[in-house]
């Protein structure tokens, strides 16, 4: 057998991609590092060279997927847009959670609510500083008047989770509730 040499980042990404496929097919709990290595046709030690455990590997994959979603959301950010325009045009979870990747499938299966919740928190932690920067800029320009952009941004980002995770409401209704609340909040700070 000929050994294939790949750049470290390429090999690391291959492990992540393979792991997500195996996690989806076998289930997270039933998957081991040796299952992932076997799927790659590689030695188990290769996976351990990049990740100390299955948990670290999954967490890295989840973090990567969260960053992809945040990047999609941030792709519309235009410094010329008002906060109202940003809120009205901001992609929602309906727009960004439809890529049909293994990560998307794992995090959105009914039996994997724990993973969905982890993903939601990761997205919030990545999005909160972006929102804080937007609010700080708007505050400095005199568009809004707030004392603490960090706290307001945390409230705006993390506060959505209660509505987002409420499966009793249809998805579109959840999006509209959040958007309307944020628009009303911006008016109050103006």
JOVEN-V11143 format. One record per pair of residues at least 4 apart in sequence whose ideal C-beta (glycine too) atoms are under 7 Angstrom apart, sorted by the first residue. I is the first residue (numbers start at 1). J is the second residue. D is the distance in Angstrom with one decimal. If there is no record, write none. Layout:
i=I j=J d=D
i=I j=J d=D
//
This chain:
i=6 j=10 d=4.5
i=6 j=11 d=4.5
i=7 j=11 d=6.9
i=8 j=12 d=6.1
i=9 j=13 d=6.3
i=10 j=14 d=6.4
i=11 j=15 d=6.6
i=12 j=16 d=6.6
i=12 j=50 d=4.9
i=13 j=17 d=6.1
i=14 j=18 d=6.1
i=14 j=40 d=6.7
i=15 j=19 d=6.1
i=15 j=36 d=6.8
i=15 j=40 d=7.0
i=15 j=47 d=5.6
i=15 j=50 d=5.6
i=15 j=51 d=6.9
i=15 j=57 d=6.9
i=16 j=20 d=6.5
i=16 j=57 d=6.9
i=16 j=60 d=6.3
i=16 j=61 d=4.8
i=16 j=64 d=6.6
i=17 j=21 d=6.6
i=18 j=22 d=6.3
i=18 j=36 d=5.6
i=18 j=39 d=5.2
i=18 j=40 d=5.0
i=19 j=23 d=5.9
i=19 j=36 d=4.8
i=19 j=57 d=5.2
i=19 j=58 d=7.0
i=19 j=61 d=6.2
i=20 j=24 d=6.3
i=20 j=61 d=5.3
i=20 j=102 d=3.8
i=20 j=103 d=5.4
i=20 j=106 d=6.7
i=21 j=25 d=6.3
i=21 j=39 d=7.0
i=21 j=102 d=5.2
i=22 j=26 d=5.7
i=22 j=31 d=5.2
i=22 j=35 d=5.4
i=22 j=36 d=5.3
i=22 j=39 d=5.3
i=23 j=28 d=4.9
i=23 j=31 d=5.3
i=23 j=58 d=6.7
i=23 j=106 d=5.8
i=24 j=102 d=4.4
i=24 j=105 d=5.4
i=24 j=106 d=5.3
i=26 j=30 d=4.7
i=26 j=31 d=4.7
i=26 j=35 d=6.4
i=27 j=31 d=6.6
i=28 j=58 d=6.6
i=31 j=35 d=5.1
i=31 j=36 d=6.8
i=31 j=54 d=6.8
i=32 j=54 d=6.7
i=33 j=37 d=6.3
i=33 j=44 d=5.8
i=33 j=47 d=4.9
i=33 j=48 d=6.7
i=33 j=54 d=5.6
i=34 j=38 d=6.1
i=34 j=44 d=5.0
i=35 j=39 d=6.5
i=36 j=40 d=6.5
i=36 j=47 d=5.7
i=37 j=42 d=5.1
i=37 j=43 d=6.2
i=37 j=44 d=4.3
i=37 j=46 d=6.4
i=37 j=47 d=5.2
i=42 j=46 d=4.6
i=44 j=48 d=6.6
i=45 j=49 d=6.3
i=47 j=51 d=6.0
i=48 j=52 d=6.9
i=51 j=56 d=4.7
i=51 j=57 d=4.1
i=51 j=60 d=6.7
i=52 j=56 d=5.1
i=53 j=57 d=7.0
i=54 j=58 d=6.3
i=55 j=59 d=6.1
i=56 j=60 d=6.3
i=57 j=61 d=6.5
i=58 j=62 d=6.2
i=59 j=63 d=6.2
i=60 j=64 d=6.4
i=61 j=65 d=6.4
i=61 j=103 d=6.2
i=62 j=66 d=6.3
i=62 j=118 d=6.0
i=62 j=119 d=5.8
i=62 j=122 d=6.1
i=63 j=67 d=6.4
i=63 j=122 d=5.8
i=64 j=68 d=6.6
i=65 j=69 d=6.8
i=65 j=103 d=3.9
i=65 j=119 d=6.7
i=66 j=70 d=6.3
i=66 j=119 d=5.8
i=66 j=122 d=3.8
i=66 j=123 d=4.8
i=66 j=126 d=5.9
i=67 j=71 d=6.1
i=67 j=126 d=6.2
i=68 j=72 d=6.7
i=69 j=73 d=6.5
i=69 j=96 d=4.6
i=69 j=123 d=5.7
i=70 j=74 d=6.0
i=70 j=123 d=6.0
i=70 j=126 d=4.4
i=70 j=127 d=5.5
i=71 j=75 d=6.4
i=72 j=91 d=5.9
i=72 j=96 d=4.6
i=73 j=90 d=6.4
i=73 j=91 d=5.2
i=73 j=96 d=6.3
i=73 j=127 d=6.8
i=74 j=130 d=6.0
i=76 j=89 d=5.6
i=76 j=90 d=6.6
i=76 j=91 d=6.5
i=81 j=85 d=4.1
i=81 j=86 d=5.1
i=83 j=87 d=6.4
i=83 j=134 d=6.8
i=83 j=138 d=5.4
i=83 j=143 d=6.7
i=83 j=144 d=6.9
i=83 j=186 d=5.1
i=84 j=88 d=6.3
i=84 j=183 d=6.3
i=84 j=186 d=6.1
i=85 j=89 d=5.9
i=86 j=90 d=5.8
i=86 j=134 d=6.9
i=87 j=179 d=6.1
i=87 j=182 d=4.9
i=87 j=183 d=5.6
i=87 j=186 d=6.8
i=91 j=95 d=3.9
i=91 j=96 d=5.4
i=92 j=175 d=4.7
i=93 j=97 d=5.0
i=93 j=164 d=6.5
i=94 j=171 d=5.7
i=94 j=175 d=6.2
i=97 j=104 d=6.2
i=97 j=108 d=6.6
i=99 j=104 d=5.2
i=100 j=104 d=6.2
i=102 j=106 d=6.1
i=103 j=107 d=6.1
i=104 j=108 d=5.9
i=105 j=109 d=6.5
i=106 j=112 d=5.8
i=106 j=115 d=5.8
i=107 j=112 d=6.3
i=107 j=115 d=4.9
i=107 j=116 d=4.9
i=107 j=119 d=4.7
i=108 j=116 d=6.2
i=112 j=116 d=6.2
i=113 j=117 d=6.2
i=114 j=118 d=6.5
i=115 j=119 d=6.3
i=116 j=120 d=6.3
i=117 j=121 d=6.6
i=118 j=122 d=6.4
i=119 j=123 d=6.3
i=120 j=124 d=6.4
i=120 j=161 d=5.9
i=120 j=164 d=6.8
i=121 j=125 d=6.3
i=122 j=126 d=6.5
i=123 j=127 d=5.8
i=124 j=128 d=6.0
i=124 j=157 d=5.0
i=124 j=158 d=5.1
i=124 j=161 d=6.9
i=127 j=131 d=6.1
i=127 j=157 d=5.2
i=128 j=132 d=6.2
i=128 j=153 d=5.4
i=128 j=154 d=5.7
i=128 j=157 d=4.6
i=129 j=133 d=6.4
i=130 j=134 d=6.6
i=131 j=135 d=6.2
i=131 j=153 d=4.0
i=131 j=156 d=5.7
i=131 j=157 d=5.5
i=132 j=136 d=6.1
i=132 j=149 d=4.9
i=132 j=150 d=5.3
i=132 j=153 d=3.8
i=133 j=137 d=6.3
i=134 j=138 d=6.4
i=135 j=139 d=6.1
i=135 j=144 d=6.9
i=135 j=146 d=6.4
i=135 j=149 d=4.2
i=135 j=152 d=5.7
i=135 j=153 d=5.5
i=136 j=140 d=6.3
i=136 j=149 d=4.3
i=137 j=141 d=6.4
i=138 j=143 d=4.2
i=138 j=144 d=4.8
i=139 j=144 d=5.5
i=139 j=145 d=6.9
i=139 j=146 d=5.5
i=139 j=149 d=6.1
i=143 j=190 d=6.9
i=144 j=186 d=6.6
i=144 j=189 d=4.0
i=144 j=190 d=5.7
i=145 j=189 d=6.0
i=146 j=152 d=5.2
i=146 j=189 d=5.5
i=148 j=152 d=6.4
i=149 j=153 d=5.8
i=150 j=154 d=6.4
i=151 j=155 d=6.4
i=152 j=156 d=6.2
i=153 j=157 d=6.0
i=154 j=158 d=5.5
i=155 j=159 d=4.8
i=156 j=182 d=6.3
i=160 j=164 d=5.4
i=160 j=178 d=5.2
i=161 j=165 d=5.6
i=162 j=166 d=6.6
i=163 j=174 d=5.3
i=163 j=177 d=5.4
i=163 j=178 d=5.4
i=164 j=174 d=5.9
i=166 j=174 d=6.5
i=169 j=173 d=4.7
i=169 j=174 d=5.0
i=171 j=175 d=6.6
i=172 j=176 d=6.3
i=173 j=177 d=6.3
i=174 j=178 d=6.5
i=175 j=179 d=6.1
i=176 j=180 d=6.0
i=177 j=181 d=6.3
i=178 j=182 d=6.3
i=179 j=183 d=6.3
i=180 j=184 d=6.3
i=181 j=185 d=6.2
i=182 j=186 d=6.5
i=183 j=187 d=6.7
i=184 j=188 d=6.6
i=185 j=189 d=6.6
i=186 j=190 d=6.5
//
